[in-house]
Amino acid sequence: MPSIPPQPRGYVCPRTLGTPAVDGLLDERVWGHAPWSEPFTDIEADLRPQPLFETRMRMLWDDEALYIAARLEEPHVWATITQHDAVIYHDNDFEVFLDPSGRGHHYVELEVNPLNTTWDLLLTHPYRSGGMAISGWEFEGLRTAVHVDGSLNDSRDTDTGWNVEIAIPWNSMRDVAGVVLPPRDGDQWRINFSRVEWQHTVVDGDYRKIPDTPEYNWVWSPQGVIDMHRPERWGVLQFSTAAIGSVKFTGDPAQPRKRPPPLRRGPFSISTGFLHFPITRY
């Protein structure tokens, strides 16, 4: 039985004093103005053990874009997928989910693996409501970068982890946002972040997923069920123009804590322009 997750997490996103370079290094002075989030937890909250490795994110914004940085602790950084708009979560990855209007439909998703291969898509509705993922939709002008502290795809050593840095232009979401862009001081969006981590072994020096072993799903704001596509359970992004640290997150005390409807598993149709292919996705 799914648990009832706690009140969704909130993040007060400061307006940046400069434009991040988007190189994956995260050592620029502007990032020092953005607080790190709480460590990610399991997607099912207290129903599962805490993550093996730490993940945190931070955010900034200006009139041009939303900037996201993430630090993923990882002793073995590896990836195989190099084709844009492939199913990136078949590798270890970092994922962003955005629902600017908070209506739970026409929301967007971005996935990035350690090779900096991306998959950006639009969801018409959650899968459980018969929604379709439109893979032909793009974040126009999107910039992403990955930096690996260690060596990518080298099983002979132990790594420290990998960073992801993202710039999502406001103009790229004007057709789906349903809200004022750029956002205003105090505006709130629904947002969540997910990390997919596969258990692996090493065969002839190459990383391989362990067959028939489910992946870990570690998230910023827990869902209470293995299903990221429940926007009503995402966290809240609150935009601020005030001095750093002077504004507190204002949560919604009326936020519902209902149990989600039963999770429907099975094949879903994903659109890639003119092509459709089935996929099983939590």
N, C-alpha and C positions, 0 to 999 in steps of 0.2 A: 504494500500500500504506500503510495507516495506520501512524503512528509509535507507538512505545511511550512514553507520556508519563512524565515524571519522577514521583518520589514526590509524592502529592497535597499541596497546600499546606495549612498549618494556621494557625488563628487562635485566640489565647487571648482570650476575650471577658470583660472585667471586669464585675463587678456595678456598676451605676450608683449614684452618690451622690445622684441626683435624677432626676425624670421629664422626659425631653425634651418640648418643646412640640409636636413634629411639625408644623412650619410650613415646612419646606424650607430654612430659613436656615442652620442648622448652626453658628450663632455662639454658642450657649449654652455656659456653662462646663462643663457635664457632658460635652459631647462632647470636651473637651480631655483627658479621662481615657481615651479610646478610641484606640488606635493606628490609623493608616491602614494599609491593606493594601498589598501590593506592587502596582505597576501591572498592569492586566490584560494578557493576552497573546492571541495568536490561538488559536482553539479547537483548531487542529491543531498547536500548539506550533511546533517548528522547521521544519515543512513550509511555512509561510507567512511573509510579512513581518510585522514587528511592527506593532501598530495605529498608525493615523495620529494618533489623539488619545488622551490619557491618561484612564484610568478607575481610580478607587480606591474602596474601601468601608471602613466601620468599623462595629463593633457594640457594643452594651451590652445588659444584661439586668437584670431584677429579678423580684420574685414575680408580677408581672402580665403581663409581655410581653417579647418580643425586639425590640430597637430596631436598625434598620439605617439607615445613612446612606450615600449614594454621591455622588461628585462626577464629573461627566462633562464633560470638555473638549469643546467643540463650537462652531465658528465660525458655524454656521447652525442654530439651534434651530427645528424645525418639526414639526408633527403635524397629523393630520386626523381621527383616530378619536375619537368622543365617546361611543359606546355602551358601557356596562359589559358585560363578557364577550364583546365582539367579539374578533376575532383581532388582538390589539394589536401583535404583531411585524410586521404589515404596515406599521406606522410604525417609526421609530427608537424603541427602547425599552430599559428596564432590567428584568432578570428575576432572580428569586430561586427557587432549587430547594432543598427541604428534605426530608430523609429521616431523621427522628429515630431510628428503630430501626436503621438501617443495613442493613435486609433487602432493599432494592431494589424493594419494591412498596408500594403505598398511600402514595406520596410526593406532595408538593404543590408547586405552582408558582404564582408571582405575576408578572404582567407589568404595567409602568407606562410610559405614554408622557409626553411633555412637557406634555400637556394634563391630566395626572393622571387619565387614564382607565385603569381597571384590568381585568384578567382574572385571576381566581383559579380554580384547578382542581385536581382530584384525579386522579392517574394510578394505575390499578389495578396495572399492570405497565409496564415499558418497551415502547414501540411494537414493537420488534423481537421481543418475546415475545408479541405479540398483545394488548397492553394497550390499554385504552380511557381516553380523557380525559373526565372527568365535569365538564363546565362548570357544571352546576347546583350543585356543591359551593361553599360560601362560607367564607371566613375571617370568622366572625361577630365584629363589633367591630373589624375591621381599620381602621386609620387610615393614610392616606398623604397626602403633600404634595409639591409640586414648586415650586421657585423657579428662575426663569430669570435669569441674568446677561446681560442684553441684551433683545432684543425677540422674542417668539414670533411666528413666521410673517410676518416682515418681512424680505424679501430685500434691502432697500436698505442694511442695515448689517451689521457683523460682530459676532457675539456672543462671549462668553467661555465659556459652557457652561451646564449646568443641574444642579441638585441634586435628589436624591430622598431623602425621609425617610419611614420606615415603622415602624409599631408593630404587631406581630403578637401578639395576646393568646394566652396558653397555653390558655385555655379554648376557643379556636377550633379547636384541634387534638386535643382529647381523644378524638375518635372515630376518629382515624387514627394518632396518634403511636406507640402501643405501648410507651411508656416513661413513667417517672415525670415528672409535671409539677406545679409548675415543676421544671426540672432542678436537679441537685445539683452542688456543687463537684466539678470533675474529670470530669463527664459529657461525652461526646463524641457529636456528631451529624454526619452527612454533609450537606454543604451546598455549593452552588456559585452563582455569579452569572454572568450573561451580558448582553452588550450587543449589540443588533442595530443595525447602521448601514447605511443604504441610500445608494448613490450617487445623486446628484440633479442636476437642472438647473433653470433658472428659465425659465418660460414666462409672458409677460405679467405678470411680477411675482410669480407663484405658484411654489412649490416643486413639482417633479414628479420622481418616481423615473425613472431612466433605464431604458427598457424592456429586458427580456431581460438584465439585468445582475444578477448574484447579490449578495446582501448580505454585509457583513462580519459575522463572529461573533467577538467579543472576550470573553474569559472570565477569571475569577480563577484557577481551577485548570484547566490545559489538559486536554482530553479525548483528544487524539491523533487524532481523527476528527470529522467534521462531524456530531455527534449529541450533544446535551445530555442525552439520556435514557439515560445509562449511569451510574447512581448509584454504581457501584463505582469510578468514576474521579473522583468529586467530591472537593472538599477536605473538611477536618475542622474543625468548630467545637468548641472546648474551653471549657467554662464555668469561670469562676474567681471565688472570693470573696476571694482573697488581695490584698494590696497591689499596686497597678498596677506592672507590670514585674518583679515578684518571682517569677513563675512562667513557665517555658518550656513551649512546646508539646511534648507527648510523642507523637511519631509512632509508628506501628505498623511495626516493621521487617519484618513478615511481609506487608505490604500487597502484593497481587499486582500484577505489571506485565505481565500477559498481553495479547496482542493481542486486541482485541474481535472478536466474530464479524462476518461480512460485514454491512454496513449495508443494510437493506431499505428501499427508497424506494417510495412509492406512496400511495394514498388510505387514510386511517384514519378510523374512525368516531368522531366527537366527540359526546358527549351534552350537550345543553343542556336539562335537565329532561326534557320529553317529546319534544324534537326531536333529530334527528341530522343532521349534514351532513358530507360528506367534506372532508378537508383534507390537504394534503401538507406534512409538517413534518419537518425534520431530526431 
